[in-house]
Amino acid sequence: GENVEQHPSTLSVQEGDSAVIKCTYSDSASNYFPWYKQELGKGPQLIIDIRSNVGEKKDQRIAVTLNKTAKHFSLHITETQPEDSAVYFCAARSLTDSWGKLQFGAGTQVVVTP
Amino acid sequence: NAGVTQTPKFQVLKTGQSMTLQCAQDMNHEYMSWYRQDPGMGLRLIHYSVGAGITDQGEVPNGYNVSRSTTEDFPLRLLSAAPSQTSVYFCASSYSRENEAFFGQGTRLTVV
């Protein structure tokens, strides 16, 4: 089955700097890659996703890139703000999974210091 | 819409006790899932359902039971709680295989 690895496990950045989180996946048939943000005491919430037919997607200060050949995808947050502090999860879904289950990475704790 | 509602938010159980974690969604979603979240291990799938009457096991199903009698509800049952089941549990739902998954606020369970 699909295996997703996520790095780093913790990331500390100065406010205004950029943050990058990287994930690799094992199943070449994976075609959907969402990113979730989990604030303290809350459930994960989708912030951006990308499908395998595109290489990059942007939404304001957030962008995701996908390299299908290398089987990795990354989340980029620019001009970080204190409210970006949270745990971020990447995930992947494979075409070979008939019920479309998501496989999650272990998460990255992002701390933005003023 | 309330989205995905989980109850209770917190629970302490003694080893061997049973309980049911409730999950309800009001978005008419066919797909529902239960995950557990443990430090350094991300979200691991326990059980999932693709519609009323249809359930299957995920990555870590041992010690948990589910059933899906209605589209709205997907309860998770612990028959005999063990300390290893101390975790935060999340329920999620989506309209279909291709759509975004929405998560509930979570249930923090401690088994002593």
Contacts between the chains, C-beta under 8 A, distances in Angstrom:
chain1	res1	chain2	res2	distance
A	6	B	42	7.4
A	9	B	40	6.9
A	32	B	98	7.7
A	34	B	100	7.3
A	34	B	101	7.7
A	36	B	103	7.7
A	41	B	105	7.7
A	41	B	106	7.9
A	42	B	105	6.0
A	42	B	106	7.5
A	43	B	4	7.5
A	43	B	90	5.5
A	43	B	92	8.0
A	43	B	103	3.5
A	43	B	104	5.3
A	43	B	105	5.1
A	43	B	106	5.4
A	44	B	43	7.2
A	44	B	90	7.2
A	44	B	103	4.9
A	45	B	103	6.9
A	46	B	100	5.1
A	46	B	101	7.2
A	46	B	102	7.9
A	49	B	100	7.3
A	89	B	42	6.2
A	89	B	43	6.5
A	99	B	31	7.7
A	99	B	48	6.8
A	99	B	50	5.5
A	99	B	56	7.2
A	99	B	97	6.5
A	100	B	31	7.5
A	100	B	96	8.0
A	100	B	97	3.4
A	100	B	98	7.0
A	101	B	33	7.6
A	101	B	45	6.1
A	101	B	48	6.4
A	101	B	58	7.0
A	102	B	45	7.8
A	102	B	101	6.5
A	104	B	35	7.8
A	104	B	42	4.4
A	104	B	43	4.2
A	104	B	44	7.6
A	105	B	42	5.6
A	106	B	40	5.8
A	106	B	41	6.0
A	106	B	42	4.2
A	107	B	40	7.9
A	107	B	42	5.2
